[in-house]
Structure formats: C-alpha cells, structure tokens
C-alpha cells in the first residue's frame, strides 16, 4: 500500500498543521507495516529537513505565489504528483481538500472547522469561496479523519458527512514533555527568557478565538492578589499588525485594564524550550473558545503542570477531570480558578498528578496506528 501525503505545511512546524504532519509521518514511518510513504512537497521546498530516511519525497507544482499558489498545489500540483506516483491513497493532513485524486482514494484530516463554526473567521468573498471549495472536496473523500469527538460532531453537522465516514484519532505529545526530563537546562532557559521563580503561563496564538483578551480581563481579578512576583507570561508568535476582528490589540487592551505590570510578553519561543516553559509554570491557562483538539493542554499536562482551561469544544473530552474547567467567557470565574490553583497547594498537586495520568492515554504512535487502520479500511471498501 502506497500513501502519498500532502506536505504543504512541512516547512511550517510551528503551526498546528505542521506539527501534525511532522509527528504523523515520523510515527507512520516507524510502524512495522507493509506500506510505502511519499511526502509530496510544493516545488518551493526543494531541500526539506527532518524527513524520515524511509520516506520518499516528491514535488508538485505551485505555479503562483501566496494563497493562489497554495490552492493550485492542492487542486492541481498535488493530485498530479499522486497520479504520477501511482499511489493507492492520497492523504491531505489538513482541510485543503482537492476535488479529485483519482484513481487514488482520498483521505482528509479535518483538524477543525473554524471558518464554519466561528463567523468572524469566514472572511471575504475569496475566503468563503475557498471554504466552499474544500468543503465540496471533503464531501467526495473516501474517509475523513479528525481529532476529537467534538470536531466529528461539527463535521457531521456542517459538512453533512455520514458519521461512519469520520474517524477520530487523538493527537499525542513528544517525550520531551515530562516533569523531570531535561530539568538540568531549566535554569538556563529561565535566564534566557527572563522568567521569575513563579509564573502563570499562556502559550499559543493570539487570534480572537484563543480568548486571550478575556484572560487579560481575568487578570484584573488575579493580578492584584498575585502581584508582580507571580506574573502572567504570554508566549507565542505575535502578529505583525494587530487588526480587528481576528487580532484585537492585546497590548493596548492590557494598558486600558492597567494590568501591564503583571505581564511578561514573549514574542515567540523556540520549540526546544517549550517543555521547560511548561514545566516551570505554576499553572497553564488555556481559555480558548474553540479547538479541534487543544495540543498545548496535553503538553502542559504531560509536563506535570496544573491546567485551567475553557469548558468548550474539544477540551473537556481531552482533559476529563484532570484540569480545572470553567466558562472561558466569564473573566471573574476564570480569575478565581487561576488564584485557587496557585494559592491552594493541595489543588495544584492534585491537578498536576491527574494531568500526568490523563496524558498517558495519548501517544503519537497510537495516532499513527489508528491512521493506518483508516488506510486499510479504505482499501478494503
């Protein structure tokens, strides 16, 4: 069985689709299975790094730059490469579905349905046209993979796809996320980023669905009690321009709320340093309104860090009772939860232990094995 994976996000490992592709391919290639794997890259990625030795590399044409080049690769370049390879299965590991990959059977990983579920993400005419295009392609796929039961329900409802054609494969976490492994480097990383002995952590992006603006509002309740000794660290790649509605100006909002003195902003964190940031935090906070899975929550739990998170979309099924879940839109309740976890040592220890136990249910090897099972199911149909 020959599987050709769309590699558009291979050179973007810092985004969710890139992380998923890298980890899925690495663990598929490590399975003891009679499969051949080819990573089909856009032609501007000529010398890819980190491709497993037993994975072949091919290229598909883009012809144009920017978003138009991406669409061309998805609809023309990638399908042409799949046909030339004679692959049995074409797997697009993100929601960028081609209308056809015949004769190969099409498998699509729909990581989330943000443009359909959240109105502010629907964009203008071109964005809506693209969403319609990939939605039509998903309807013609042999099988859909998604990352949570919450996302499966959205797919069935929004795309009108029968539930039996959708399989949930939860994500995993890297072994680097551990309460003790790598501790020897923690103090060097603390110094590198100027972190205090204690801090609360948010790590992620800053678009509106992540609800960081409400976390800042929650800090008007938590900040005066915790003071500058236990600040909120906001880590992640910040946009080059804060533009509403997707990127409200959080720095300006923090000034309006008068909580700046309680905050530390880290504009981007090296991937290698993320485990230490989680591990050293007193609490990890994830107030997102919508997630396809919520990988940062799993990484924090695996690192032994207690988690306060929103009780919406996929998060409750990922954490079960191993995190402090609250309405992420209720700033007062969110602030109270943060204070409770930091101040109450027994609660902090309970959540840390429960989180580590819950994290053991997830692994990238399991993700890869379940994905292989989908391939085999499709080939038997």
C-alpha positions as CSV (number, residue, x, y, z in Angstrom):
1,X,0.0,0.0,0.0
2,X,1.4,3.3,-1.1
3,X,0.3,6.5,0.7
4,X,1.2,10.0,-0.7
5,X,0.8,12.7,1.9
6,X,0.3,16.4,1.0
7,X,3.3,18.2,2.5
8,X,2.3,21.8,2.2
9,X,2.9,22.6,5.9
10,X,6.2,20.6,6.2
11,X,8.3,23.8,6.4
12,X,5.9,25.4,8.9
13,X,6.4,23.1,12.0
14,X,5.3,25.9,14.4
15,X,1.7,25.8,13.2
16,X,-0.8,23.1,14.2
17,X,-1.0,21.6,10.7
18,X,2.8,21.4,10.5
19,X,3.2,19.8,13.9
20,X,0.5,17.2,13.0
21,X,2.2,16.4,9.7
22,X,5.7,16.0,11.2
23,X,4.6,13.8,14.0
24,X,2.2,11.7,12.0
25,X,4.8,11.0,9.3
26,X,7.5,10.2,11.8
27,X,5.4,7.6,13.6
28,X,3.8,6.2,10.5
29,X,7.3,5.5,9.1
30,X,8.2,3.8,12.4
31,X,5.3,1.3,12.3
32,X,6.1,-2.3,11.4
33,X,3.8,-2.3,8.4
34,X,3.9,-3.1,4.7
35,X,3.4,0.5,3.5
36,X,5.3,2.9,1.3
37,X,5.2,6.6,2.2
38,X,5.8,9.6,-0.1
39,X,5.8,13.2,1.1
40,X,4.6,15.4,-1.7
41,X,6.0,18.9,-1.2
42,X,5.3,22.2,-3.1
43,X,8.1,22.9,-5.5
44,X,9.5,25.8,-3.5
45,X,10.6,23.4,-0.7
46,X,13.5,21.8,-2.5
47,X,15.7,20.6,0.4
48,X,13.3,19.6,3.2
49,X,14.8,18.9,6.7
50,X,13.8,16.1,9.0
51,X,12.1,13.7,6.6
52,X,12.5,10.1,7.9
53,X,15.0,8.1,5.9
54,X,12.4,5.5,4.7
55,X,10.0,8.2,3.4
56,X,10.3,9.2,-0.3
57,X,10.0,12.8,-1.4
58,X,8.2,14.1,-4.5
59,X,7.2,17.6,-5.6
60,X,4.1,19.2,-7.0
61,X,3.8,22.4,-8.9
62,X,2.5,25.6,-7.4
63,X,2.9,28.0,-10.4
64,X,2.0,31.0,-8.4
65,X,2.9,32.6,-5.1
66,X,0.8,33.3,-2.0
67,X,-2.6,31.8,-1.4
68,X,-3.2,31.3,-5.1
69,X,-0.1,29.0,-5.3
70,X,-1.4,27.0,-2.3
71,X,-4.8,26.5,-4.0
72,X,-3.1,25.5,-7.2
73,X,-0.9,23.0,-5.4
74,X,-3.9,21.5,-3.6
75,X,-6.1,21.2,-6.6
76,X,-3.6,20.5,-9.4
77,X,0.1,20.0,-8.3
78,X,-0.5,17.5,-5.5
79,X,-3.1,15.4,-7.4
80,X,-0.9,15.3,-10.5
81,X,2.0,14.1,-8.3
82,X,-0.2,11.4,-6.7
83,X,-1.3,10.2,-10.1
84,X,2.3,10.1,-11.4
85,X,3.4,8.1,-8.3
86,X,0.7,5.6,-8.7
87,X,-0.2,5.9,-5.0
88,X,-3.1,3.9,-3.6
89,X,-4.1,6.6,-1.1
90,X,-3.8,10.4,-1.1
91,X,-3.8,11.8,2.4
92,X,-4.3,15.5,2.9
93,X,-3.4,16.1,6.6
94,X,-5.3,19.4,6.8
95,X,-8.5,20.8,5.4
96,X,-7.2,21.6,1.9
97,X,-9.2,19.1,0.0
98,X,-8.7,18.5,-3.7
99,X,-11.8,17.9,-5.8
100,X,-10.3,14.7,-7.1
101,X,-7.2,12.5,-6.7
102,X,-8.4,9.6,-8.9
103,X,-7.6,6.8,-9.1
104,X,-6.1,7.1,-5.6
105,X,-8.5,7.0,-2.7
106,X,-8.7,10.3,-0.8
107,X,-8.3,10.6,3.0
108,X,-8.6,14.0,4.5
109,X,-7.7,15.1,8.1
110,X,-10.1,17.9,9.0
111,X,-8.4,19.4,12.1
112,X,-11.1,21.8,12.8
113,X,-14.0,23.7,11.2
114,X,-13.1,27.2,12.3
115,X,-14.4,29.1,9.2
116,X,-17.8,27.4,9.5
117,X,-18.2,27.4,13.3
118,X,-16.9,30.9,14.1
119,X,-18.5,33.7,12.0
120,X,-15.6,36.1,12.4
121,X,-13.2,33.7,10.6
122,X,-15.3,33.4,7.4
123,X,-13.5,36.3,5.8
124,X,-14.3,38.0,2.5
125,X,-15.5,36.6,-0.8
126,X,-12.3,34.8,-1.7
127,X,-12.0,33.1,1.8
128,X,-15.7,32.0,1.5
129,X,-15.0,30.6,-2.0
130,X,-12.0,28.6,-0.7
131,X,-14.1,27.2,2.2
132,X,-16.8,26.2,-0.3
133,X,-14.2,24.5,-2.5
134,X,-12.5,22.4,0.2
135,X,-15.9,21.6,1.8
136,X,-17.0,20.2,-1.6
137,X,-13.8,18.2,-1.8
138,X,-14.3,16.8,1.7
139,X,-17.7,15.5,0.6
140,X,-16.1,13.4,-2.0
141,X,-13.4,11.9,0.2
142,X,-13.3,8.2,0.9
143,X,-12.8,8.9,4.6
144,X,-12.4,11.9,7.0
145,X,-10.0,11.8,10.0
146,X,-10.5,14.3,12.8
147,X,-9.0,14.9,16.2
148,X,-11.9,14.9,18.7
149,X,-15.5,13.8,19.1
150,X,-16.4,17.5,19.3
151,X,-14.9,18.0,15.8
152,X,-16.6,14.9,14.5
153,X,-20.0,16.3,15.5
154,X,-19.2,19.6,13.8
155,X,-18.1,17.7,10.6
156,X,-21.3,15.6,10.5
157,X,-23.5,18.7,11.1
158,X,-21.7,21.3,9.0
159,X,-20.5,19.2,6.0
160,X,-23.4,16.7,6.0
161,X,-21.0,13.7,6.0
162,X,-22.2,10.4,7.5
163,X,-20.7,9.7,10.9
164,X,-19.4,6.3,9.7
165,X,-17.1,8.0,7.3
166,X,-15.5,10.1,10.0
167,X,-12.9,8.6,12.4
168,X,-11.4,10.3,15.5
169,X,-7.6,9.9,16.0
170,X,-6.5,11.9,19.1
171,X,-3.1,13.5,19.0
172,X,0.0,12.7,21.1
173,X,2.9,14.5,22.7
174,X,6.6,14.4,22.4
175,X,8.6,12.6,25.1
176,X,10.3,15.9,25.8
177,X,7.2,17.0,27.7
178,X,7.9,15.4,31.0
179,X,8.0,16.7,34.6
180,X,11.7,15.8,35.1
181,X,13.4,15.0,31.8
182,X,15.6,18.0,30.7
183,X,15.4,19.7,34.1
184,X,19.1,20.4,34.0
185,X,18.5,23.0,31.4
186,X,15.6,24.7,33.1
187,X,17.5,27.5,34.8
188,X,19.4,28.4,31.6
189,X,16.0,28.7,29.9
190,X,14.6,30.7,32.8
191,X,17.5,33.2,32.4
192,X,17.2,33.2,28.6
193,X,13.6,34.5,28.7
194,X,13.9,36.5,31.9
195,X,11.4,34.4,33.9
196,X,10.8,34.7,37.6
197,X,10.7,31.8,40.1
198,X,6.9,31.6,39.8
199,X,4.6,32.5,36.9
200,X,1.3,31.6,35.2
201,X,1.7,30.6,31.6
202,X,-0.3,31.1,28.4
203,X,1.3,29.6,25.3
204,X,-0.4,29.8,21.9
205,X,-1.5,32.2,19.3
206,X,-3.3,35.5,19.8
207,X,-6.3,35.4,17.4
208,X,-9.7,36.1,18.8
209,X,-10.9,32.5,19.4
210,X,-8.0,31.9,21.8
211,X,-9.8,34.4,24.1
212,X,-6.6,35.9,25.4
213,X,-8.4,39.3,25.8
214,X,-10.7,37.6,28.4
215,X,-7.6,36.2,30.1
216,X,-6.3,39.8,30.4
217,X,-9.6,40.8,31.9
218,X,-9.4,37.9,34.3
219,X,-6.0,39.2,35.4
220,X,-7.7,42.3,36.8
221,X,-9.0,39.9,39.5
222,X,-6.0,37.7,39.8
223,X,-3.2,40.2,39.2
224,X,-3.6,42.4,42.3
225,X,-3.5,39.4,44.5
226,X,-0.6,37.6,42.9
227,X,1.3,40.9,42.3
228,X,4.4,41.3,40.1
229,X,6.1,38.3,41.9
230,X,3.8,35.8,40.0
231,X,3.2,37.4,36.6
232,X,1.2,36.1,33.6
233,X,3.6,35.0,30.9
234,X,2.1,35.3,27.4
235,X,4.2,33.3,25.0
236,X,3.7,32.8,21.3
237,X,4.2,34.4,17.9
238,X,2.5,37.8,17.9
239,X,1.0,39.2,14.7
240,X,3.0,41.8,12.8
241,X,-0.1,44.0,13.0
242,X,-3.0,43.8,15.5
243,X,-6.0,44.1,13.3
244,X,-9.6,43.5,14.3
245,X,-11.7,41.4,14.2
246,X,-9.2,38.5,14.3
247,X,-6.4,40.1,16.2
248,X,-7.5,42.7,18.7
249,X,-4.7,44.8,20.1
250,X,-3.9,43.0,23.3
251,X,-1.1,45.3,24.3
252,X,-3.5,48.3,24.1
253,X,-6.2,46.4,26.0
254,X,-3.7,45.5,28.8
255,X,-2.9,49.2,29.1
256,X,-6.6,50.0,29.3
257,X,-7.1,47.4,32.0
258,X,-4.0,48.6,33.9
259,X,-2.5,45.1,34.2
260,X,0.7,45.7,32.2
261,X,2.9,45.5,35.3
262,X,1.7,41.9,35.9
263,X,2.5,40.7,32.4
264,X,5.6,39.3,30.6
265,X,5.3,39.1,26.8
266,X,7.4,36.5,24.9
267,X,7.2,37.1,21.2
268,X,7.9,33.6,20.0
269,X,9.5,30.7,21.9
270,X,12.0,28.2,20.4
271,X,10.4,24.7,20.1
272,X,13.2,23.2,22.1
273,X,12.4,25.5,25.0
274,X,8.7,24.8,25.3
275,X,8.9,21.8,27.6
276,X,10.8,23.9,30.2
277,X,8.4,26.8,30.0
278,X,5.5,24.4,30.7
279,X,7.4,22.5,33.4
280,X,8.5,25.6,35.4
281,X,5.0,27.3,35.3
282,X,2.8,27.2,38.4
283,X,-0.3,26.9,36.2
284,X,-1.0,26.7,32.5
285,X,-4.1,28.7,31.3
286,X,-5.9,27.9,28.0
287,X,-9.1,29.9,27.7
288,X,-9.8,29.1,24.1
289,X,-13.4,29.2,22.8
290,X,-12.9,26.6,20.1
291,X,-10.3,23.9,19.4
292,X,-10.1,20.9,17.1
293,X,-8.0,19.2,19.8
294,X,-6.0,21.5,22.1
295,X,-2.5,20.2,21.9
296,X,-1.0,22.8,24.3
297,X,-3.3,21.5,27.1
298,X,-2.0,17.9,26.6
299,X,1.6,19.1,26.5
300,X,1.1,21.0,29.8
301,X,-0.5,18.0,31.5
302,X,2.3,15.7,30.3
303,X,4.8,18.2,31.8
304,X,3.2,17.9,35.2
305,X,1.8,21.4,35.1
306,X,-1.8,22.0,36.5
307,X,-4.2,23.3,33.9
308,X,-7.0,25.8,33.9
309,X,-8.9,25.7,30.7
310,X,-12.2,26.5,29.0
311,X,-15.1,24.0,29.1
312,X,-15.9,24.4,25.4
313,X,-15.4,22.3,22.2
314,X,-12.9,19.5,22.5
315,X,-11.2,20.4,25.7
316,X,-13.5,18.6,28.2
317,X,-13.0,15.3,26.4
318,X,-9.2,15.7,26.3
319,X,-8.7,16.5,30.0
320,X,-11.8,14.8,31.5
321,X,-11.5,15.6,35.3
322,X,-7.7,16.3,35.2
323,X,-8.0,20.1,34.8
324,X,-9.9,22.9,36.3
325,X,-12.5,23.8,33.6
326,X,-14.5,27.0,33.6
327,X,-16.6,29.1,31.3
328,X,-13.8,30.8,29.3
329,X,-16.0,33.8,28.7
330,X,-16.6,34.5,32.4
331,X,-13.5,36.5,33.4
332,X,-14.3,36.6,37.1
333,X,-14.6,32.8,37.3
334,X,-11.5,32.4,35.2
335,X,-9.5,34.7,37.5
336,X,-10.9,32.8,40.6
337,X,-9.8,29.5,39.2
338,X,-6.3,30.7,38.5
339,X,-6.0,32.1,42.0
340,X,-7.3,28.8,43.5
341,X,-4.7,26.7,41.7
342,X,-1.8,28.9,42.5
343,X,-2.7,29.5,46.2
344,X,-4.0,26.1,47.1
345,X,-1.0,23.7,47.1
346,X,-3.2,20.6,47.5
347,X,-5.3,21.5,44.5
348,X,-2.2,22.3,42.5
349,X,-0.7,18.9,43.3
350,X,-3.9,17.1,42.6
351,X,-4.2,18.6,39.1
352,X,-0.6,18.0,38.3
353,X,-0.9,14.3,39.2
354,X,-4.2,13.9,37.5
355,X,-2.9,15.6,34.4
356,X,0.1,13.4,34.1
357,X,-2.1,10.3,34.4
358,X,-4.5,11.6,31.8
359,X,-1.7,12.4,29.4
360,X,-0.6,8.8,29.3
361,X,-3.7,7.9,27.4
362,X,-2.4,9.8,24.4
363,X,0.6,9.0,22.1
364,X,1.7,9.7,18.5
365,X,2.3,6.0,18.0
366,X,-1.4,5.4,18.7
367,X,-2.3,8.3,16.4
368,X,-0.3,6.7,13.6
369,X,-1.7,3.2,14.2
370,X,-5.3,4.4,14.1
371,X,-4.5,6.4,10.9
372,X,-3.0,3.2,9.3
373,X,-6.2,1.4,10.3
374,X,-8.2,4.0,8.3
375,X,-6.0,3.5,5.3
376,X,-6.6,-0.3,5.5
377,X,-10.3,0.2,5.9
378,X,-10.4,2.5,2.8
379,X,-8.5,0.0,0.7
380,X,-11.0,-2.8,1.7
381,X,-14.1,-0.8,0.7
